[in-house]
Amino acid sequence: MTGTAPGNGRRRYGGKEAHERRRQRHDALMEAGLELFGTAGYADTTIEALCERAGLTKRYFYESFTDREALLRAVYDAQIEPLKDRLITALSRPGMSIDEQIDTGVALFVDGLTADARTARIVFLESISSGPALRARADEVIHELSDLVLALLAEHLDGPAPRTDRMEYGALAIIGAVRQLINHWSTRQHSTDIDELTDVCKTLFKIVYKQFLLERHERSSTRRPG
């Protein structure tokens, strides 16, 4: 059914205006990307397969995306950005102890990436096996997440602590370990118990924090006058 919207001269098809139809096609391609990149993988997913999954012709693919990597980047961001926002919000509640922040943050992060196995694959595997632009984006996200960890560590080390290279390495090590554990879960057909995986991630975080706290106390005691 074709018509003109009263008073504005815009063409409507099936009761929808052009921008609504474009958004609908964009969303269909995003969903197709999540499904195919998250199951078959980026290397084995063609533009033709994406369009078939979305129920669109190829010309509509290029209406929204320049190439497959652009779609993968959009799907990647759609998975990771809301999760980062939820983490920041959850960890910003006043009065939380370090243990509460670790338990809350780790559980939220692991749940957010394992609730849908396609998300874990896209965020931790497909993002680094495509082109250099998306690999750089994935590396940027890893450093953003490590900055969150670093801020958390610094906040609880007896007040704001200087951000040393050692602390930065520790934060990156935590994110890297969690990333590898979730990737292990993803590639092993999800046979790993998620509760156990989450508990191990929390333990790793707390070990690093307690080690840095111990070192800070030792440095403070050596500076005190005898």
Secondary structure, 3 states (H helix, E strand, C coil): CEEECCCCCCEEECCEEHHHHHHHHHHHHHHHHHHHHCCCCCCCCCHHHHHHHHCCCHHHHHHHCCCHHHHHHHHHHHHHHHHHHHHHHHHCCCCCCHHHHHHHHHHHHHHHHHCCHHHHHHHHCHHHCCCHHHHHHHHHHHHHHHHHHHHHHHHHCCCCCCCCHHHHHHHHHHHHHHHHHHHHHHHCCCCCCHHHHHHHHHHHHHHHHHHHHHHHHHHHHHHCCC
